[in-house]
Amino acid sequence: MDLDLRKLRYFVAVAEHRHFGRAAQQLYIAQPVLSRQIKAFEQELECTLLVRTTRSTELTAAGKQLYKEAQEILAVVDTAVRRVHDVGRSDRRLTVAFSPGLHVSDAIRAFTSRHPAIETDVVPARWWEQDLPLRDGRAQVGYLRRPFDDSGLRTISIGHEPRVACMSAAHPLACRDELTSADLTDQRMLDTPTRRTSSLEEKFELIASGQGIALVPLSVARSYSRPDLAHLPVTDAPGAETCLAFLADRREKLLRDFLEIATATLLHA
C-alpha cells in the first residue's frame, strides 16, 4: 500500500496532543473530519493505532511504533522538500552557513558586486553540528571550521587559525604572555568529552566564573571578548582548519561562482 502522508501527519498531531480536539485545532480542520481520517488510516493499515476514552486518547503498541517511524519519515520528507525548493530557487538566492567566529561578509560583498540581482543570506552553524545547514537544505555552502562530519561533502581549505587558552582574568596563568600544552596539563579543561557545553555563551560564562579553561579558536575568543576573560596563545597547540564546504552532488553555476570568489577573498583576508 502507498502511505498517505497527509493522514500520517494527522496521526502524528493526535499522538503528540493525545487529544483529537487540540490536534484538530492545530491542523485547522474540524474534529469529525480528523476522526474520520484517523479511522480510515487505521483501516488502511489494518491495525488499531489509538484507543479513545472519555478522558484521554492513548497510543496502542502499533501506534507507538508508527509514531516513532513517522517522526523519521516526516523529517526526511521535509528535508527533501526544502532541498527541492532550494534547488528551484538556487538561480535567485544564495545562503551561506558560518561557524562561530568566522566572518564571511567580505566574500558575500564581493559576490554581490558581481551578482547584484542575487539575494544572499546567512545562517549560523552550531559548533556541534556545523554540517547540518548544508544537509537539511538551509544553506548551499558553509564557511566552517574543522572538525565536522564531512561525509558526502566537498571542501576547499582556506587556512588555519591558532587556538588560544581562554580562562578567567583572575586565573593565576592569566598574567602570562603565552603558554604551552604542558602548562595546561593539571588544569580543569571544559572542552573534554566529560564536560560538554550546549553553547559558547554557556562555555564562556563557566570560564569567567572560574570553572575551568578551554582551548578555543582565536576568532571565537575575540568574538566573545569581555573584561573578566583572558585568552593566551598556546605555542604548541595545533591550529584549527577553516574551509568552504558544500554537498558533493551540488553543481549549480551560482554555487561555483561563489566558491571561486569566496576562495580568493577569504584566502587573502
C-alpha positions as CSV (number, residue, x, y, z in Angstrom):
1,M,0.0,0.0,0.0
2,D,1.0,3.6,-0.5
3,L,1.5,5.6,2.7
4,D,-0.8,8.7,2.8
5,L,1.5,11.4,4.2
6,R,-1.5,13.7,5.0
7,K,-3.1,11.0,7.2
8,L,0.3,10.3,8.7
9,R,0.6,14.0,9.7
10,Y,-2.9,13.9,11.2
11,F,-1.9,10.8,13.2
12,V,1.3,12.5,14.5
13,A,-0.7,15.5,15.6
14,V,-3.1,13.4,17.6
15,A,-0.3,11.3,19.0
16,E,1.5,14.4,20.2
17,H,-1.6,16.1,21.7
18,R,-3.2,12.9,22.9
19,H,-6.4,14.8,22.2
20,F,-8.5,14.9,19.0
21,G,-9.9,18.4,19.6
22,R,-6.5,20.1,20.2
23,A,-5.0,18.2,17.3
24,A,-7.8,19.4,15.0
25,Q,-7.2,23.0,16.1
26,Q,-3.5,22.6,15.2
27,L,-4.4,21.2,11.8
28,Y,-7.1,23.8,11.2
29,I,-9.7,21.1,10.4
30,A,-12.9,20.0,12.1
31,Q,-12.7,17.3,14.7
32,P,-15.2,15.0,13.0
33,V,-13.1,15.2,9.8
34,L,-9.9,14.3,11.8
35,S,-11.7,11.4,13.4
36,R,-12.8,10.0,10.1
37,Q,-9.3,10.4,8.6
38,I,-7.7,8.5,11.5
39,K,-10.3,5.8,11.3
40,A,-9.6,5.4,7.5
41,F,-5.9,5.4,8.2
42,E,-6.3,2.5,10.7
43,Q,-8.4,0.6,8.1
44,E,-5.7,1.1,5.5
45,L,-3.0,-0.1,7.9
46,E,-5.3,-2.9,9.2
47,C,-4.5,-2.2,12.8
48,T,-5.6,0.0,15.7
49,L,-3.4,3.0,16.4
50,L,-5.3,4.9,19.1
51,V,-7.6,4.0,21.9
52,R,-10.1,6.7,22.8
53,T,-11.8,7.0,26.2
54,T,-14.0,9.8,27.7
55,R,-10.9,11.4,29.3
56,S,-7.9,10.6,27.0
57,T,-6.5,9.2,23.8
58,E,-3.7,6.7,24.2
59,L,-1.4,5.0,21.6
60,T,-1.6,1.3,21.1
61,A,1.7,-0.7,20.7
62,A,1.3,-0.3,16.9
63,G,0.6,3.4,17.4
64,K,3.7,3.9,19.4
65,Q,5.8,2.2,16.7
66,L,4.2,4.2,14.0
67,Y,4.7,7.4,15.9
68,K,8.4,6.6,16.2
69,E,8.7,5.8,12.5
70,A,6.6,8.8,11.5
71,Q,9.0,11.3,13.1
72,E,11.8,9.9,10.9
73,I,9.7,9.7,7.8
74,L,8.3,13.2,8.0
75,A,11.8,14.6,8.8
76,V,13.2,13.0,5.7
77,V,10.2,14.3,3.6
78,D,10.5,17.8,5.0
79,T,14.3,17.9,4.3
80,A,13.7,16.6,0.7
81,V,11.1,19.3,0.1
82,R,13.4,22.0,1.4
83,R,16.2,20.8,-0.9
84,V,13.9,20.7,-3.9
85,H,12.7,24.2,-3.1
86,D,16.3,25.3,-2.6
87,V,17.3,24.0,-6.0
88,G,14.3,25.6,-7.6
89,R,15.3,29.0,-6.3
90,S,19.1,28.5,-6.5
91,D,19.4,30.8,-9.5
92,R,18.0,33.6,-7.4
93,R,19.2,33.1,-3.9
94,L,22.4,32.0,-2.1
95,T,22.6,31.2,1.6
96,V,25.9,30.7,3.4
97,A,26.3,29.0,6.7
98,F,29.2,30.1,9.0
99,S,30.8,28.7,12.1
100,P,31.1,30.9,15.3
101,G,33.8,33.5,15.0
102,L,34.3,33.2,11.2
103,H,33.4,36.2,9.1
104,V,32.1,35.6,5.5
105,S,30.9,39.1,4.9
106,D,33.8,40.1,2.7
107,A,33.2,37.2,0.4
108,I,29.4,37.9,0.2
109,R,30.1,41.6,-0.6
110,A,32.5,40.5,-3.4
111,F,29.9,38.0,-4.7
112,T,27.1,40.6,-4.6
113,S,29.1,43.1,-6.5
114,R,29.3,40.7,-9.4
115,H,25.8,39.3,-9.0
116,P,23.6,42.2,-7.8
117,A,20.4,40.5,-8.7
118,I,21.0,37.5,-6.4
119,E,19.6,37.6,-2.9
120,T,22.0,36.5,-0.3
121,D,21.5,35.3,3.3
122,V,23.5,33.7,6.1
123,V,22.7,31.1,8.8
124,P,24.8,30.3,11.8
125,A,26.2,26.8,12.1
126,R,26.2,25.5,15.6
127,W,29.5,24.2,16.7
128,W,28.4,20.6,17.4
129,E,26.6,20.1,14.1
130,Q,28.3,22.6,11.7
131,D,27.4,20.5,8.6
132,L,23.6,20.4,9.4
133,P,22.6,23.5,7.4
134,L,24.1,22.0,4.3
135,R,22.4,18.6,4.8
136,D,18.9,20.0,5.6
137,G,18.9,22.4,2.7
138,R,19.1,25.7,4.7
139,A,22.4,26.7,3.1
140,Q,24.2,25.8,-0.2
141,V,27.7,26.4,1.2
142,G,29.3,26.8,4.5
143,Y,32.4,28.6,5.8
144,L,33.2,26.1,8.5
145,R,35.9,25.2,11.0
146,R,37.1,21.6,11.4
147,P,36.3,19.2,12.9
148,F,32.9,18.4,11.5
149,D,31.3,15.4,9.6
150,D,32.5,15.9,6.0
151,S,31.0,12.6,4.7
152,G,29.2,13.4,1.4
153,L,30.7,16.9,1.3
154,R,33.4,18.6,-0.7
155,T,35.7,21.0,1.0
156,I,38.1,23.8,-0.1
157,S,40.8,24.6,2.5
158,I,41.0,28.3,3.4
159,G,43.6,28.2,6.1
160,H,44.4,27.6,9.8
161,E,43.8,29.8,12.8
162,P,45.5,29.4,16.2
163,R,43.8,28.1,19.3
164,V,44.1,30.1,22.5
165,A,43.6,29.2,26.1
166,C,40.6,31.1,27.4
167,M,40.4,31.5,31.2
168,S,39.1,33.8,33.9
169,A,41.0,37.0,34.1
170,A,41.6,36.1,37.8
171,H,43.3,32.8,36.9
172,P,46.9,32.5,38.0
173,L,48.0,31.8,34.4
174,A,46.3,34.9,33.1
175,C,49.3,37.1,33.8
176,R,51.5,35.1,31.4
177,D,52.2,36.2,27.8
178,E,51.9,32.7,26.3
179,L,51.5,29.1,27.3
180,T,52.4,25.6,26.2
181,S,50.3,22.5,26.4
182,A,52.4,21.4,29.4
183,D,51.2,24.4,31.3
184,L,47.6,23.1,30.9
185,T,48.3,19.5,32.0
186,D,46.9,19.9,35.5
187,Q,44.2,22.4,34.7
188,R,40.5,21.6,34.5
189,M,39.6,21.8,30.8
190,L,36.0,22.4,29.8
191,D,36.3,21.1,26.2
192,T,36.7,17.5,27.2
193,P,34.1,14.7,26.5
194,T,33.2,14.7,30.2
195,R,32.3,18.4,30.2
196,R,30.5,19.5,27.1
197,T,28.5,22.7,27.0
198,S,25.4,23.4,24.9
199,S,26.5,26.8,23.7
200,L,29.5,29.1,23.5
201,E,27.7,31.5,25.8
202,E,27.4,28.8,28.4
203,K,31.1,27.9,28.0
204,F,32.4,31.4,28.4
205,E,30.1,32.0,31.4
206,L,31.6,28.9,33.1
207,I,35.1,30.1,32.2
208,A,34.5,33.6,33.6
209,S,33.2,32.1,36.9
210,G,36.5,30.1,37.3
211,Q,35.1,26.7,36.4
212,G,38.0,25.8,34.1
213,I,39.9,26.6,30.9
214,A,39.0,26.0,27.3
215,L,41.1,25.9,24.1
216,V,39.1,27.9,21.5
217,P,39.9,29.3,18.1
218,L,41.3,32.8,18.3
219,S,38.4,34.3,16.2
220,V,35.9,32.8,18.7
221,A,37.8,34.2,21.7
222,R,37.8,37.7,20.0
223,S,34.1,37.5,19.2
224,Y,33.3,36.9,22.9
225,S,35.8,39.3,24.3
226,R,34.9,40.5,27.8
227,P,36.9,42.1,30.7
228,D,36.5,39.1,33.0
229,L,38.1,36.8,30.4
230,A,41.7,36.4,29.2
231,H,43.0,34.4,26.3
232,L,46.6,33.4,25.8
233,P,48.4,31.8,22.8
234,V,49.4,28.2,23.3
235,T,52.6,27.9,21.3
236,D,52.4,24.2,20.5
237,A,48.6,23.8,20.2
238,P,47.5,22.6,16.7
239,G,45.6,25.2,14.6
240,A,42.0,24.8,13.5
241,E,41.5,24.4,9.8
242,T,38.9,26.6,8.1
243,C,37.3,25.6,4.8
244,L,34.4,26.2,2.4
245,A,32.1,23.1,2.4
246,F,29.2,22.1,0.2
247,L,27.3,18.9,-0.8
248,A,29.3,16.8,-3.2
249,D,26.4,16.5,-5.6
250,R,25.7,20.2,-6.0
251,R,26.7,21.6,-9.4
252,E,24.8,24.9,-9.7
253,K,26.7,27.7,-11.5
254,L,25.8,30.2,-8.8
255,L,27.5,28.0,-6.2
256,R,30.6,27.6,-8.4
257,D,30.8,31.3,-8.9
258,F,30.5,31.9,-5.1
259,L,33.2,29.3,-4.4
260,E,35.6,30.9,-6.8
261,I,35.0,34.4,-5.4
262,A,35.0,33.3,-1.7
263,T,38.1,31.3,-2.1
264,A,40.0,34.2,-3.5
265,T,38.6,36.7,-1.0
266,L,39.0,34.6,2.2
267,L,42.5,33.4,1.3
268,H,43.6,37.0,1.3
269,A,41.6,38.1,4.3
